[in-house]
């Protein structure tokens, strides 16, 4: 009996030790899993932080590039014309022959006309007049006409049942300009397809061309794509890159309500 009792005690003790070890093993696995989850979450947050920093950098670089371009235009075009006008103005004095004064006056009027043309052009680059007066659809159709005239087949399809906010329109227009610019500079394409579609909750922009395509991992880090992503980010949008057999295929998705009520 004692032997049986001792044997039973040993069995019970071994069982308790086994259950304790199992419980400790489960706790250990849980702790390791939690640590891995925390580490993964931290890594994800670091990646998101890096991504946001990259987007912010792209915005700053894009803005700085735009400022430099405007400063360059003002200095090289308007500045030179103003300086030349001043030289002509100094020639307008009493005692000069009427014919000479008329020639100087005509040249000054020509310079003023050129200055007004350049100022309008610079203003147009900042916010296109057709976009301001007629809206996004007409502005894109104007781009389409220019591209078709230049030998690039541009197909534009739209189903917009919402009134897009003016500032959101400008962001969308700049995204489209950037996309077309990338195609013209790098893709060697002869065909571009653009579709805009608004549903109740989501707005979709599809862009395709038949060019040489690109490697998403490399091109996505370029300033052009970062600029597009930074603008999309302003509209709470996201972009999906689809790899076709030829060319590029980009699908952008945005919040419809953001387009209607966007505030800078």
C-alpha positions as CSV (number, residue, x, y, z in Angstrom):
1,X,0.0,0.0,0.0
2,X,2.8,2.4,0.9
3,X,4.5,1.6,-2.4
4,X,1.2,2.2,-4.2
5,X,0.7,5.4,-2.2
6,X,4.3,6.6,-2.9
7,X,3.8,5.7,-6.5
8,X,0.6,7.7,-6.6
9,X,2.2,10.7,-4.9
10,X,5.0,10.6,-7.4
11,X,2.5,10.5,-10.2
12,X,0.6,13.4,-8.8
13,X,3.8,15.4,-8.2
14,X,5.0,14.7,-11.7
15,X,1.6,15.7,-13.1
16,X,1.7,19.0,-11.1
17,X,5.2,19.7,-12.3
18,X,4.2,18.9,-15.8
19,X,1.2,21.2,-15.6
20,X,3.3,23.9,-14.1
21,X,5.9,23.6,-16.8
22,X,3.2,23.6,-19.4
23,X,1.6,26.7,-17.9
24,X,5.1,28.4,-17.7
25,X,5.7,27.4,-21.3
26,X,2.4,28.9,-22.4
27,X,3.2,32.1,-20.4
28,X,6.7,32.2,-22.0
29,X,5.3,31.8,-25.5
30,X,2.7,34.5,-24.8
31,X,5.4,36.9,-23.5
32,X,7.7,36.2,-26.5
33,X,4.7,36.7,-28.9
34,X,3.8,40.0,-27.2
35,X,7.4,41.2,-27.4
36,X,7.5,40.3,-31.1
37,X,4.2,42.1,-31.6
38,X,5.5,45.2,-29.8
39,X,8.7,45.1,-31.8
40,X,6.8,44.6,-35.0
41,X,4.5,47.5,-34.1
42,X,7.4,49.7,-33.3
43,X,9.1,48.8,-36.6
44,X,5.9,49.6,-38.4
45,X,5.6,52.9,-36.7
46,X,9.2,53.7,-37.5
47,X,8.5,52.8,-41.2
48,X,5.4,55.0,-41.2
49,X,7.3,57.8,-39.6
50,X,10.1,57.5,-42.2
51,X,7.4,57.4,-44.9
52,X,5.8,60.6,-43.6
53,X,9.2,62.2,-43.4
54,X,9.8,61.3,-47.0
55,X,6.5,62.7,-48.0
56,X,7.2,65.9,-46.1
57,X,10.6,66.1,-47.8
58,X,9.0,65.7,-51.2
59,X,6.5,68.5,-50.4
60,X,9.2,70.8,-49.3
61,X,11.4,70.0,-52.3
62,X,8.5,70.4,-54.7
63,X,7.6,73.8,-53.1
64,X,11.2,74.9,-53.1
65,X,11.5,73.9,-56.8
66,X,8.4,75.9,-57.6
67,X,9.7,78.9,-55.7
68,X,13.0,78.7,-57.5
69,X,11.3,78.5,-60.9
70,X,9.1,81.5,-60.2
71,X,12.1,83.5,-58.8
72,X,14.1,82.5,-61.9
73,X,11.3,83.6,-64.2
74,X,10.8,86.9,-62.4
75,X,14.5,87.7,-62.4
76,X,15.4,86.6,-65.9
77,X,12.3,87.8,-67.7
78,X,10.5,90.5,-65.8
79,X,13.7,91.9,-64.2
80,X,15.5,92.2,-67.5
81,X,12.4,93.8,-69.2
82,X,12.1,96.4,-66.3
83,X,15.8,97.2,-66.5
84,X,15.6,97.7,-70.3
85,X,12.5,99.8,-69.8
86,X,14.3,102.0,-67.4
87,X,17.1,102.6,-69.9
88,X,14.6,103.6,-72.5
89,X,12.8,105.8,-70.0
90,X,16.0,107.7,-69.4
91,X,16.0,108.6,-73.1
92,X,12.7,110.4,-72.8
93,X,13.8,113.9,-72.2
94,X,13.0,117.4,-73.6
95,X,15.1,118.5,-76.6
96,X,15.1,115.1,-78.3
97,X,13.7,114.8,-81.8
98,X,10.0,113.9,-82.1
99,X,10.9,110.9,-84.2
100,X,13.4,109.6,-81.7
101,X,10.9,110.0,-78.8
102,X,8.2,108.1,-80.8
103,X,10.7,105.2,-81.4
104,X,11.6,105.0,-77.7
105,X,7.9,105.2,-76.8
106,X,7.0,102.3,-79.2
107,X,9.8,100.2,-77.8
108,X,8.7,100.8,-74.2
109,X,5.1,99.9,-75.1
110,X,6.5,96.7,-76.7
111,X,8.4,95.9,-73.5
112,X,5.3,96.5,-71.3
113,X,3.3,94.2,-73.5
114,X,5.9,91.5,-73.2
115,X,6.0,92.0,-69.4
116,X,2.2,91.7,-69.1
117,X,2.3,88.5,-71.2
118,X,5.0,87.0,-69.0
119,X,3.2,88.0,-65.8
120,X,0.0,86.3,-67.1
121,X,2.0,83.2,-68.0
122,X,3.6,83.0,-64.5
123,X,0.2,83.5,-62.9
124,X,-1.3,80.8,-65.2
125,X,1.4,78.4,-64.0
126,X,0.5,79.1,-60.4
127,X,-3.2,78.5,-60.9
128,X,-4.4,77.9,-64.5
129,X,-7.0,80.4,-65.7
130,X,-9.1,77.7,-67.4
131,X,-9.2,75.7,-64.1
132,X,-10.2,78.8,-62.1
133,X,-12.9,79.8,-64.5
134,X,-14.3,76.6,-66.0
135,X,-13.3,73.8,-63.6
136,X,-11.3,70.6,-63.5
137,X,-13.0,68.7,-66.4
138,X,-12.5,71.6,-68.9
139,X,-8.9,72.1,-67.8
140,X,-8.1,68.4,-68.3
141,X,-9.9,68.4,-71.7
142,X,-7.7,71.4,-72.7
143,X,-4.7,69.3,-71.8
144,X,-6.1,66.5,-73.8
145,X,-6.5,68.7,-76.9
146,X,-2.9,70.0,-76.6
147,X,-1.5,66.4,-76.3
148,X,-3.6,65.2,-79.3
149,X,-2.4,68.1,-81.4
150,X,1.2,67.1,-80.4
151,X,0.7,63.5,-81.6
152,X,-0.1,61.8,-78.3
153,X,-3.4,60.1,-78.2
154,X,-5.1,61.1,-75.0
155,X,-8.4,59.4,-74.0
156,X,-10.2,61.1,-71.1
157,X,-13.2,59.5,-69.5
158,X,-15.1,61.0,-66.5
159,X,-18.1,60.4,-64.4
160,X,-18.2,63.1,-61.8
161,X,-21.5,63.7,-59.9
162,X,-20.0,65.8,-57.2
163,X,-18.7,69.4,-57.0
164,X,-15.1,69.3,-56.2
165,X,-13.6,72.0,-53.9
166,X,-11.5,74.6,-55.8
167,X,-8.4,73.8,-53.8
168,X,-8.9,70.0,-54.2
169,X,-9.3,70.6,-58.0
170,X,-5.9,72.3,-58.1
171,X,-4.3,69.3,-56.3
172,X,-5.9,66.8,-58.7
173,X,-4.9,68.9,-61.7
174,X,-1.3,69.1,-60.5
175,X,-1.3,65.3,-59.9
176,X,-2.5,64.8,-63.5
177,X,0.1,67.3,-64.8
178,X,2.8,65.3,-63.0
179,X,1.6,62.0,-64.4
180,X,1.5,63.4,-67.9
181,X,4.9,65.0,-67.4
182,X,6.5,61.7,-66.3
183,X,5.0,59.9,-69.3
184,X,6.3,62.6,-71.8
185,X,9.8,62.7,-70.2
186,X,10.4,59.0,-69.6
187,X,7.8,56.6,-71.0
188,X,8.2,57.1,-74.8
189,X,4.4,56.5,-75.0
190,X,2.0,57.3,-77.8
191,X,-1.2,56.7,-75.8
192,X,-2.5,58.0,-72.5
193,X,-5.7,57.0,-70.8
194,X,-7.2,58.9,-67.9
195,X,-10.4,58.2,-66.0
196,X,-12.1,60.0,-63.1
197,X,-15.0,58.5,-61.3
198,X,-16.9,59.6,-58.2
199,X,-19.0,57.3,-56.2
200,X,-20.9,58.1,-52.9
201,X,-17.9,57.5,-50.6
202,X,-14.9,57.1,-52.9
203,X,-13.3,58.9,-55.8
204,X,-11.1,56.9,-58.3
205,X,-8.5,58.2,-60.7
206,X,-7.1,55.7,-63.2
207,X,-4.0,56.5,-65.3
208,X,-2.4,54.4,-68.0
209,X,0.0,54.7,-70.8
210,X,1.6,52.4,-73.4
211,X,5.2,53.4,-72.8
212,X,8.2,51.4,-71.6
213,X,6.9,51.1,-68.0
214,X,9.1,51.2,-64.9
215,X,10.2,49.3,-61.9
216,X,7.9,50.4,-59.0
217,X,10.5,49.9,-56.3
218,X,12.9,52.3,-58.0
219,X,10.6,54.8,-59.6
220,X,8.4,55.2,-56.5
221,X,11.4,56.8,-54.7
222,X,11.7,59.5,-57.4
223,X,10.8,63.1,-56.8
224,X,7.9,62.9,-59.3
225,X,6.2,59.9,-57.7
226,X,6.9,61.3,-54.2
227,X,5.3,64.6,-55.3
228,X,2.2,62.8,-56.5
229,X,2.0,60.8,-53.2
230,X,2.5,63.9,-51.1
231,X,-0.4,65.6,-53.0
232,X,-2.5,62.4,-52.6
233,X,-1.8,62.5,-48.9
234,X,-3.4,65.9,-48.7
235,X,-6.7,64.3,-49.9
236,X,-6.3,61.2,-47.7
237,X,-5.7,59.2,-50.9
238,X,-3.6,56.2,-51.7
239,X,-2.1,54.9,-54.9
240,X,-1.9,51.3,-56.2
241,X,0.7,50.5,-58.9
242,X,-0.4,47.7,-61.3
243,X,2.2,46.1,-63.5
244,X,0.8,45.5,-67.0
245,X,2.6,43.9,-69.9
246,X,3.3,47.3,-71.4
247,X,3.4,50.8,-70.0
248,X,2.0,51.8,-66.6
249,X,-1.3,51.4,-64.8
250,X,-1.9,53.5,-61.7
251,X,-5.1,53.5,-59.6
252,X,-5.6,56.3,-57.1
253,X,-8.4,56.2,-54.5
254,X,-9.6,59.2,-52.4
255,X,-12.3,60.1,-50.0
256,X,-15.1,61.8,-51.9
257,X,-16.1,64.0,-48.9
258,X,-12.5,65.2,-48.6
259,X,-12.7,66.4,-52.2
260,X,-15.9,68.3,-51.5
261,X,-14.8,69.9,-48.1
262,X,-11.0,70.1,-48.5
263,X,-9.3,72.9,-46.5
264,X,-5.6,73.6,-46.9
